[in-house]
Amino acid sequence: MTLRPEDRAPLSVRPRSLPRRTTIEVDVGGRKSTVLMGTRVGDVLPAEQDGALVVAALVDRRAMSLDAPLLADALVEPLSTRSWEGREVVRRSAGLLVLEAASRVAPDVLVRIGPSLSSAQVIETPDVRDPAELERLSRALQTEVRDLAARDIAFIEEVWAVDEAITHFGRRGWDDAVAVLQYWRDPNVPLATCGSVYVLSLAPLLARAGLLDDVATLQRELTVEILRTAPGSGDVEAAIDRWSAANAAALERYLAMVADIRTARSYDVTTLPVALRELSRLLAGGPLVAG
C-alpha cells in the first residue's frame, strides 16, 4: 500500500530530549581539567604568558574573546600581545572605543577608523580640515576615551538580522559596512558595541576597556602616593626627592626597564605588559619614609 502525501503523519518538531552536559573538559597547555559548561574562556587561562598580557584565546584554533563561553570539550590556548593577533585585538578594541567616544563628544562629526600603521591606528575625520578644530576634537576624544576606559566598560557582541544591520549602517552613512553585508551569506551577523556605536564583529575584542586605562590609573596612584610625603608647605620637589630616596631600588629597576624599551625602540603593546608590571611594582615598592 502506498501512502499519499496527505496521509503521512506530520514531522514533529520539539525541543531536544537528550539532557545537556553540565561539565566539559578543556586542555590548556597539555593540562586537562573539567569545568562547568558556559565557563568564560578567560577563567581557564592565565592573565599573562611569558610576561605578555593575555587578551584573547584560541579555542580549537579559532580566535575568541576572553568573555566567550565554553560549550564543548576544547583545546584552549592563550593569545597574548606578544603575537600580532593579540596586538590586533587591542587595536580593534581601542578603535571601537574611539568611535564610541566620538559619538558622545562630537555626534555630528564623521569619525572613522582608517588603515593601521605598524602599532598605530589611523583615525580619519574627513570633514574636519581646520587645524585648530582638529586639535580641539583630538583633545576631546582623548579625554572621553580615558573616561570610558577608567569606567572599565565592557565590549559586547550581539547577533542582528542582516537586513536590520544594513538599515542601521545605512542610516549612519557607513557605506562600507552596507557593501559587506549585501553579500553576507548568513541570515544573521555579529555586531560589537561598548555603548551606542555598533560595528561588524569579525574578530575578537578585549573583554573590557580597563586595560586601555591601566597606565593612566597607575600614574594617578603614583602621583597621589608621592604627594602624600610632601611636607606641610606642599613642596612637590621635596616630596619627589623623599619618595625617590625611599624607593631607590624599585625606581632604579623601573628606569632601567624604560631605558631598555627606548633602546629597542619598541613602543607597542608587546612591551606594555612589561612596563605596567614594573610600574605596579614601583608603586608597591618599599615603605615610604614618614615624618
N, C-alpha and C positions, 0 to 999 in steps of 0.2 A: 504494500500500500504506500502510495506516495502522498506525503503531506503537502498541502498547498501552503504558500507563504502565510496566508491569513490564519491557518490552523496551528502554526508554530507558537509555542509559548514565548512571550517577550523576554529578552535578556534582562535579568535582574541586576541592577547596579546598587551596591550597598557599600558602606564603609568596610575597611579591611577587618577581617575576623581574627587574623593572627596577631597575638599580643605583641606590642612593640618591645624591643630590648630596652632595658634600663641602664645597662653599662656597655662600654665599648673598650677596646684595647688600643692603646696608642704606643708607638715606637718612637722615642726621642733619643737620637744618638746611640742606637743599639740597645737602649734600656726600655723594656716594655712595662707598662703599668695599666691598671684598669681604672677608668674614670667614669663618672656618670655621663650618660648621653646628654648632649647640649652644653657640655663644659666649654668655656671660652678657650680658643686656641692659645691665647696669651697666658692662661693659667697653667699650662703644661710646659712652658718654655722659660728659660732664664731671662732676666732683664738685660743682660749683656752677654756677648760672646767674644772672647779674645780682646776685651777692652772696648768693643764697639757696641753701640746700642741696638737692641733687637727691636725692629719697628714693624715687622710683618712676619709671615711664615709661609713655608712651602708645605702644603698638605697633599701628600701623594703627588708631589712635583707641581702642584698648582698654587700660585701665589694667592694668599688670603690675608685679610685683616686680622689683627690680634683679637678683635671682638667677635669674629665669626664663630658660630657654634660647631662643635664636633659631633657629627651624626652617625658616623660609622667607624669601624676599625681603620686606622690610618698611620702612615709614616709622617711624622711632623718634624720639620727642620726649621731652625731659626733663620730669619732673613734680616741681616744687620746692615748698618750703614757702611760696613767695610765693602759691601758689594754694590754694584751700580744699580741693581734692582732696589736695594734698600734706600739708596740715596734718591731714587726716583719717587719712592713712597713719601719721603719727606718733602721733596719738591712739589709733588702734586697736592699734598695737604696744605702747604704754605700758599700755593696758588689759589686754592678754593677759599682759604681764609682771607686772602686779599680781596677776592671778589665779594665775599660777604661784607667785609669792611667797607668796600666801595658802595655797596647798596645802602649802607647806613649813613655814610658821611657825604656821599655825592650821588644820590639816586638818579639824577638827570644826566650824569656824565657816563659815556660809554667807556668802560674799562674791561679789557680782555687780556687773557694770557697769551703771550707771544711765544717765540721759539726759546729753547734753552741754550745757554752759552756756558759750556763746561759745568761748574757747580752753581751757576747763577741762572735765574729765570727772568726773562724779559716781560715786563708789564706794559701793555700798549694802551695809550689814551689818544686815539687818532683825532679826536675833536678838540683837544687842548693843545694849543700852539704857543700861547704866551708863556715865556719862561717863569715869570712871577706867579702866574696862576698854577703852572705845573708844580712849582716849588710848594705852594700852599696845599695843593692836592696831595703831594707826596708826604708832607708832614702830617696831614690829617689822616692819611691811610696808615702811616706808621703808628700813630697814637692809637687808632682804633684796633689795629691788628694786635698790638701789645695788650690792649684791654681784653680782647676776645681770648687771647692765649692765656692771660692771667686768670680768666674765669674758667679755664680748662674745659671749654665746651667740647661736646662730642661730635665726631664725624659719623653720620648716619647714612645707611644705604636703604633706599625704598624701591619697590617694584611698581612701575607705572605701565599702563597700556600704551602702546606705541603711538596711537592716534592722539591720546591725551598729551603725551610728551611733545609731539610735533606741534600741537596747538600752543602749548606753553612756551616753547622756544621760539615759535614764530611770532608770538606777541612781544617777546623781548628783543626781537631782531637778531637772534642768534642763527643766522642762515647756515653756518657750517654744521651745527648740530642737526638742523632740519634736514640737510642734504644727506647726512649719515643715516638718519632714521628712515628716510624714504626707501632705503634699500635694506632695512632691517628685516631679517627673516622670521624672527620670533614675534608672537603677539604682544609680549611684554618686554620691557627694557629696564635695567637697573639704573637708578639715578642716585647721586650722592649729594648731601647737604650738611651744613653746620649751622643752619638758621633759616633764612628765607631764599637763598640762592641755590638753584639746583644745576648740577652738571651731569653729563654722562659718566657713569661709574664703570669704566672699562678695566680698572686695575685697583688693587687695594690702597687704602689710605691709612694714616695713623688712626688709632682708636680715639685719641683725644688730642686737643691742641696744646695741652700743658707743656709738652716737650719744647715747643717753639718759644716758650717764655722762660725756660729754666735759667738761661744766662742772666736775664734781667732780674729775675727773682733773687738769685744768689748775689747779684751786685747790690740790690737794695738791702738784703740782710747783712752783707758785709759792711756796707756803709753805716747802717744802724749800730752794728757791733763796735765799729771803730769809734763812732761819735759818743758811745756810752762812756768811753775813757777820757773824754775831754774834761779838763778842769773847769771850775766854776766860771772862769772868764770866757769859756766857749772857744778856746784856741784850737782850731781844727788841725793846724800843722803839728801842734804838740800832741794831739790825740793820735795822729798818724804815726808820729815818732814812737810814742809809748806802745802802741799796738804792734808796730813792726819789731820793736825790741823784744816784746813778749812772745812773738811768734816767728822768730828769726828762721828757725829750721824749716817750718812749713812754707814760709814766704820764699826762701831760697829755692826750695824744690819746685814751687809753682813758677817762679821766674825762669828757672832752667827749662821747664816744660814749654813755656811760651817762646823762649829763645830757639828751642828745637823746631817748633812749628814754623817760626819765621824763617829759619834757615832752610827748611824743606819747602817753604812757600806753598804749603798745603792748607788752604783756608776753606775746606768744605766740611760736610757733615761726617766724614770719616774721622776727622780729628776732634769733632765736637764732643763726643762722649768722654774722651781723654781729658779735654780741657774742663768739662763740667765736673768730672770726678776730682780732679786736682783742686778746682775752685771750692768744691764742697769740703775737701779735707782742709783747705786753708781756713775756711770759715769755722770748721770744727777743730781747729788747732789747739795748742796748749792753752791753759787758763790765762786770762788777762791779768796784768798787774794792776791792782787796785790801790787807791789812796796815795 
